[in-house]
Amino acid sequence: MPFDWGGAVETLRRRVGEEVAGRWIAPLRMLSVSDASLVLEAPNPYFQQWVVSHYQEAIREAAGGRAVHIQVASSDEPREPRPASTEGQARRGEGHRVDSRLRAEDRDDGLNRKFTFEHFVVGPSNRFAHAASMAVAESPAKAYNPLFIYGGVGLGKTHLMQAIGWTMIGSGRANRVTYVSSEQFTNELITAIQTKTTARFRERYRHVGALLIDDIQFIAGKEATQEEFFHTFNALYDAHKQIVLSSDRPPKDIDGLEERLVSRFEWGLVTDIQPPDLETRSAILRQKAKEAQVEVPDDLTLFIASQVTANIRELEGALIRVVAYARFFAKPLAVEVAREVLKDMVREVRARVTVDFIQQQVSGYFRISPEELSSARRQRSILYPRQVAMFLCRSLTDASLPEIGRAFGGRDHTTVLHAVEKIGQELAQDSHKKRVVDHLTQLITTSPDSTS
């Protein structure tokens, strides 16, 4: 039975409401559909990310359970509309295989065009994993085979894996690249067993130039999947084909993973990705804003980076929320807007940071006393630290301008406002001052004693 996108939209209207559906669902355009996937087009990157973050599961369910993988493609990636369902499309959708000789518009590989090395922000937390991924992409099956990348959710593992795939495709170093999640690998294996097409399944996975499998930890405890992957791994390794795997933990810590697979996963290089520090988070936000062609003030970038510390996915989601809110309600891209939009995300950080603690940290950094910050002295050596402290109090606490002024020797709220605006402007013009404020923000928001 042909898939009816219009019917799915009506189902979503009933589920999420007329207003939400009109704003976020109706503008989506169906590009293609197969037994395995539904491909939609969004008007712009921010729209794309918002739909993925908030409505992807609802769309998946409205698709009648047939869309195992939903790719929401932004319209700045030119693609010709295709018929809703053809046998050829269904074949192309299987396995997310990329043939490097195919034209871009003929690929249906599951690789996100934004997940390239050019768009990856390198920092201390991911530098080694990035270097290893570059080496693998440039010398498949020679540098590190397999390459095993592990780390928490939303830290960039998928980005690096797909960047490897894109680089191999672009250089022709691998004739075919297959990128899948372990869940998809398992589901396809189950289908192959049920339909007695395991020979076709093995042909698809054992005759590629490179195999990239995301979230490999989910095959743990699945005996048939582990057996099949064991033989797939051996076939590719013996044929000198590159294998790249990702997980949320190192091989030896995956409960239920057979020892023979643990051993093979450790044959090559095992490397991790850690949560990014403040400077890297700020750089990531600037990169995301640049990609979306949005001009975000430095003080807003610093505010979001200081409040959202868990992972890159949440960081990007926070930026998307702020920009989308500002656009739809014609608000300026400013800290005050972000403070309102992200109030649920920033409550924890703001609850444990106090004005007094900020004064202690800033005075210690500049080697002056906390009393001098509140004094009437206006020497440069005192005035600048005082203004920085006021800026940080405004950014990192819920204190009002008058409350901050009282904490700094009973100063008027206009003095605090001037300091906040002055430091905010300097962040965009002076890289040294920006590094100072970034460092202090990191120090304040990550200290276990911030409530003292």
C-alpha positions in Angstrom: 0.0 0.0 0.0 1.5 3.4 -1.1 2.6 5.7 1.7 0.4 8.8 2.1 2.4 11.7 3.5 -0.7 13.9 3.6 -2.4 11.4 5.8 0.6 11.3 8.1 0.4 15.1 8.4 -3.2 14.9 9.4 -2.3 12.3 12.0 0.3 14.6 13.4 -2.1 17.5 13.5 -4.3 15.5 15.8 -1.4 14.5 18.0 0.6 17.7 18.3 -2.2 20.2 17.7 -3.1 22.5 14.8 -0.7 25.4 15.7 2.4 23.2 16.2 1.6 21.1 13.1 1.1 24.2 11.0 4.3 25.7 12.1 6.7 22.7 12.1 5.1 19.8 10.2 3.2 21.3 7.2 6.3 23.1 5.8 8.1 19.7 5.5 8.2 18.2 2.0 8.5 14.5 1.2 11.4 13.7 -1.1 11.2 9.9 -1.1 9.9 6.9 0.8 10.8 3.2 0.9 10.0 0.3 3.0 12.9 1.4 5.3 13.0 5.1 5.3 11.2 8.4 4.8 13.2 11.4 3.5 11.8 14.9 4.2 13.0 18.4 3.3 12.9 21.3 5.6 13.1 25.0 4.6 16.4 25.7 6.5 19.0 24.2 8.8 17.4 25.5 12.0 14.0 24.2 11.0 15.6 20.9 10.3 17.3 20.6 13.6 14.2 21.7 15.5 12.1 19.0 13.8 14.7 16.3 14.5 15.0 17.3 18.2 11.2 17.6 18.9 9.1 15.7 16.4 11.2 13.0 14.8 9.6 10.2 16.9 6.1 11.5 16.3 6.8 11.5 12.5 8.2 8.0 12.7 5.0 6.8 14.5 2.8 8.6 12.0 4.5 6.8 9.2 2.8 3.6 10.3 6.0 2.0 11.7 7.5 1.6 8.2 10.1 4.4 8.6 13.0 2.7 10.5 15.2 5.7 9.7 14.0 9.2 9.0 16.4 11.7 7.5 15.2 15.3 7.6 17.2 17.0 4.8 17.6 20.8 4.7 16.6 22.5 1.5 20.0 24.2 1.2 21.2 20.8 0.0 19.8 20.7 -3.6 18.0 17.5 -4.5 15.5 16.9 -7.2 12.1 15.6 -6.0 11.6 11.9 -6.7 8.5 9.7 -6.9 7.2 8.7 -3.5 8.1 5.0 -3.8 9.9 2.9 -6.4 11.7 -0.4 -6.3 15.0 1.3 -7.2 14.7 3.7 -4.3 13.9 0.8 -1.9 17.1 -0.9 -3.0 19.2 2.3 -2.6 17.8 2.8 0.9 19.0 -0.6 2.1 22.2 -0.6 4.0 22.9 3.1 3.6 25.6 2.2 1.1 27.6 4.9 -0.6 29.3 4.2 -4.0 32.0 6.9 -4.5 31.3 6.8 -8.3 27.7 7.8 -7.9 26.5 11.4 -8.3 25.6 13.1 -5.1 21.9 13.3 -5.9 21.9 9.5 -6.4 23.2 8.7 -3.0 20.9 7.6 -0.2 23.5 6.7 2.3 22.4 8.1 5.7 25.5 10.4 5.9 24.8 13.9 7.1 26.4 16.4 4.8 27.3 18.6 7.7 29.3 15.8 9.4 32.6 16.5 7.7 36.1 17.2 9.2 35.7 20.8 8.1 32.7 21.2 10.4 34.2 19.4 13.3 35.5 21.7 16.1 38.7 20.3 17.6 39.6 20.8 21.3 41.5 19.1 24.1 38.6 16.8 24.7 38.6 15.3 21.2 42.0 16.1 19.6 43.3 12.5 19.7 40.1 10.9 18.4 40.0 13.5 15.6 43.7 12.9 14.6 43.0 9.1 14.6 39.9 9.6 12.4 41.8 11.7 10.0 44.6 9.0 9.7 42.0 6.3 9.1 40.2 8.4 6.4 43.5 9.1 4.6 44.9 5.5 4.9 42.0 3.0 5.3 42.9 -0.3 6.8 46.5 0.8 7.2 46.6 3.3 10.1 44.2 1.8 12.7 41.9 -1.1 12.0 39.5 -1.3 13.6 39.1 2.2 14.9 37.0 2.2 18.1 35.7 5.5 19.3 33.8 5.7 22.6 32.3 8.5 24.7 29.1 9.8 26.2 26.0 10.8 24.2 26.2 13.8 21.9 30.0 14.3 22.1 30.8 13.9 18.4 31.4 10.2 17.8 28.8 10.0 14.9 30.3 13.2 13.4 33.8 11.7 13.3 32.5 8.4 11.9 30.6 10.1 9.1 33.5 12.5 8.4 35.6 9.4 7.8 33.0 8.2 5.4 32.8 11.4 3.5 36.5 11.7 3.2 36.8 8.2 1.8 34.1 8.8 -0.7 35.6 12.1 -1.8 39.1 10.7 -2.3 38.0 7.4 -3.8 40.0 5.5 -1.2 37.1 3.2 -0.5 35.0 2.0 -3.4 31.9 1.6 -1.2 31.2 2.9 2.3 28.4 1.5 4.5 27.3 3.5 7.6 24.6 2.0 9.8 23.6 1.8 13.5 24.0 -1.5 15.2 20.2 -1.4 15.6 19.7 -1.3 11.9 22.3 -4.0 11.4 20.4 -6.2 13.8 17.0 -5.4 12.3 18.2 -6.2 8.8 19.7 -9.5 10.0 16.4 -10.5 11.6 14.6 -9.7 8.4 17.1 -11.6 6.3 16.7 -14.7 8.6 12.9 -14.5 8.4 12.9 -14.1 4.7 15.7 -16.6 4.1 17.8 -13.9 2.4 20.9 -14.1 4.6 23.1 -14.6 1.5 22.1 -11.2 0.2 22.6 -9.7 3.7 26.2 -11.1 3.8 26.9 -9.9 0.3 25.8 -6.4 1.3 28.0 -6.1 4.4 31.0 -8.2 3.6 31.8 -6.7 0.2 32.4 -3.0 1.0 35.4 -0.8 1.1 34.6 0.4 4.7 32.1 -0.5 7.3 31.1 2.1 9.9 28.8 0.9 12.7 27.4 3.3 15.3 26.5 2.3 18.9 28.0 -1.1 18.6 27.2 -1.7 22.3 23.6 -2.6 21.4 24.6 -5.9 19.9 25.6 -7.1 23.4 23.5 -10.0 24.6 22.2 -10.6 21.0 23.7 -14.0 20.3 22.7 -14.3 16.6 23.8 -10.7 15.8 27.2 -11.2 17.5 27.7 -14.4 15.6 27.0 -12.7 12.3 29.0 -9.7 13.1 32.0 -11.8 14.2 32.1 -13.4 10.7 31.5 -10.0 9.0 34.3 -8.5 11.0 36.7 -11.3 10.1 35.8 -11.2 6.4 36.4 -7.4 6.2 39.6 -7.5 8.3 41.1 -10.3 6.2 40.3 -8.4 3.0 42.1 -5.3 4.4 38.9 -3.2 4.6 38.5 -0.5 7.1 36.2 -1.0 10.1 35.1 1.9 12.4 33.0 1.4 15.5 31.5 3.7 18.1 30.2 3.0 21.6 29.3 4.7 24.8 32.0 2.7 26.6 35.3 0.9 25.8 35.0 -2.7 24.5 36.0 -4.4 27.8 33.2 -2.5 29.7 30.4 -3.7 27.4 28.5 -6.2 29.5 27.2 -9.2 27.4 29.7 -8.6 24.6 31.5 -11.9 23.6 35.2 -12.0 24.5 36.2 -12.8 21.0 34.6 -9.6 19.8 36.1 -7.6 22.7 39.5 -8.9 21.6 38.9 -8.0 17.9 37.7 -4.5 18.8 40.9 -3.9 20.6 43.1 -5.1 17.7 43.4 -1.6 16.3 43.0 1.7 18.2 40.6 2.4 21.0 40.2 6.2 21.7 37.7 8.2 23.7 36.0 11.6 23.4 35.4 13.7 26.6 32.9 16.5 27.2 34.2 19.7 25.7 35.6 22.5 27.9 34.2 26.0 27.9 36.5 27.3 25.1 35.6 24.4 22.8 31.9 24.7 23.6 32.1 28.4 22.6 33.9 27.5 19.4 31.3 24.9 18.6 28.5 27.5 19.0 30.3 29.9 16.8 30.8 27.2 14.1 27.1 26.2 14.3 26.1 29.9 14.0 28.4 30.4 11.0 26.9 27.3 9.3 23.4 28.6 9.8 24.5 32.2 8.7 23.3 33.6 12.0 25.3 36.4 13.8 25.3 35.6 17.5 26.9 38.1 19.9 29.9 36.8 21.9 28.3 37.4 25.2 25.3 35.2 24.2 27.7 32.5 23.0 29.5 32.6 26.3 26.3 32.5 28.2 25.0 29.4 26.4 28.4 27.7 26.6 28.6 28.4 30.3 25.2 27.1 31.1 25.0 24.0 28.8 27.9 21.7 29.7 26.6 18.1 29.2 27.2 17.5 25.5 27.4 19.0 22.1 23.9 17.9 21.1 22.3 19.8 24.0 24.6 22.7 23.2 23.4 22.9 19.6 19.8 22.3 20.7 20.1 25.3 23.1 21.3 27.5 20.3 18.5 26.3 18.0 15.9 27.0 20.7 17.2 30.6 21.2 17.5 31.4 17.5 14.1 29.9 16.6 12.4 31.7 19.5 14.0 35.0 18.5 13.0 34.6 14.9 9.4 33.6 15.5 8.7 36.3 18.1 10.9 39.0 16.5 13.1 39.2 19.6 16.8 40.2 19.6 19.5 37.6 20.0 20.5 38.6 23.5 21.4 37.0 26.8 18.0 38.1 28.3 16.1 36.2 25.6 18.3 33.2 26.1 17.8 33.4 29.9 14.1 33.1 29.4 14.1 30.4 26.6 16.7 28.2 28.4 15.4 28.7 32.0 14.8 25.0 32.5 18.3 24.1 31.2 20.2 26.7 33.2 18.4 26.5 36.5 21.0 24.0 38.0 24.0 26.1 37.2 22.5 29.3 38.3 21.2 27.8 41.5 24.7 26.9 42.7 26.6 30.1 41.6 26.4 33.1 44.0 27.6 36.7 43.7 29.9 36.2 46.6 31.6 33.2 45.1 32.1 35.1 41.8 33.7 38.0 43.7 36.0 35.5 45.4 37.1 33.9 42.2 37.6 37.1 40.2 39.5 38.8 43.0 41.7 35.7 43.4 42.4 35.6 39.6 43.4 39.3 39.5 45.2 39.1 42.8 43.2 41.8 44.6 41.0 41.4 47.7 37.2 41.0 47.5 36.9 44.2 49.5 38.7 46.1 46.8 36.0 45.0 44.3 33.4 46.8 46.4 35.5 49.8 47.2 35.3 53.3 45.7 38.7 53.0 44.0 38.7 53.5 40.3 42.3 52.6 39.3 42.5 50.4 36.2 43.8 47.5 38.2 40.6 47.5 40.3 38.0 48.9 37.8 38.5 46.3 35.1 38.2 43.3 37.5 35.1 44.9 39.1 33.5 45.2 35.7 34.3 41.6 34.8 32.9 40.4 38.1 29.7 42.4 37.5 29.4 40.9 33.9 29.8 37.4 35.3 27.3 38.0 38.1 24.7 39.1 35.5 25.5 36.1 33.2 25.8 33.4 35.8 23.3 34.3 38.5 19.7 35.3 38.8 20.6 38.5 40.7 19.0 41.7 39.3 21.1 44.8 38.4 20.2 46.6 41.7 21.1 43.4 43.7 24.5 43.2 42.0 25.1 46.9 42.5 24.4 46.6 46.3 26.9 43.7 46.4 29.5 45.9 44.9 29.6 48.7 47.5 26.0 49.9 47.0 26.5 51.0 43.4 23.6 52.1 41.2 22.1 49.7 38.7 23.1 51.9 35.8 26.8 51.4 36.8 26.3 47.6 36.6 24.5 47.9 33.3 27.4 50.0 31.9 29.9 47.3 33.1 27.9 44.5 31.6 27.5 46.3 28.2 31.2 47.3 28.2 32.6 43.9 28.8 30.1 42.3 26.4 31.4 44.7 23.6 35.1 44.0 24.5 34.5 40.2 24.2 33.9 40.7 20.5 37.0 43.0 20.0 39.7 41.7 22.3 40.7 38.0 22.1 42.8 38.3 25.3 39.9 39.6 27.3 37.7 37.0 25.9 40.1 34.2 27.0 40.1 35.8 30.5 36.3 35.8 30.8 36.1 32.3 29.3 38.6 31.0 31.9 36.8 32.6 34.8 33.5 31.3 33.6 34.9 27.8 33.4 36.4 28.1 36.8 33.2 29.4 38.4 30.7 27.0 36.8 32.8 23.8 37.3 34.0 24.4 40.9 32.5 22.2 43.5 32.6 25.0 46.0 30.5 27.5 44.0 27.8 27.7 46.6 30.2 28.8 49.4 
